[in-house]
Amino acid sequence: MQSEKEKMLAGALYNAADPELQADQACAARFMQDYNATPHDRQTARQALLAKHLGRVGSGCVIRPPVAVDYGSNLYLGDGVFLNFGCVLLDVCAIAIGDRTQIGPGVHIYAADHPRDAETRATGLEFGRPVTIGADVWIGGKAIILPGVTIGDGAVIGAGAVVTRDVAPHTRVGGNPARPL
């Protein structure tokens, strides 16, 4: 029998009120509090917090606070990834971001999802779908990336775009919903 955490990571319906998941979220809350309060001139301390709490942090990554995560442990960053101020990453499933990807301020990336039918939603069950962002991607400020989306290498996501579907490599998209430009 799978634990609620195993179900969550597999993208199956799970109970977010599970004690193990609540403990993991409490750990993430402490990480966010510590990271977001660490002064700019203490980069070594910031990098240590990232390395301890995120699933993977490649060399040369920069995350400008404040940043918000559901767990942090399901966030995988390649080398040279840059996240500007105010990003939100709901990592109930894996969020993988490729090398040298640049993410603008206020970008939201959601792996978390909820059932569409009210009856199932009323039970409190949730699920997630992983998000994969390739290498050398540029995501403009305030863009939203929805659950289950894959963005190919070298793609450009316009500021304010709502990405509801996969984006092919080296494609420029914008708008709501995001469409090729």
Secondary structure by P-SEA (a helix, b strand, c coil): cccaaaaaaaccccccccaaaaaaaaaaaaaaaaaaaccccaaaaaaaaaaaccccccccccccccccccccccbbbccbbbbccbbbbbcccccccccbbbbccbbbbbcbbbbccaaaaaacccbbbbbbbbcbbbbcccbbbccbbbbccbbbbcccccccccccccbbbbccccccc
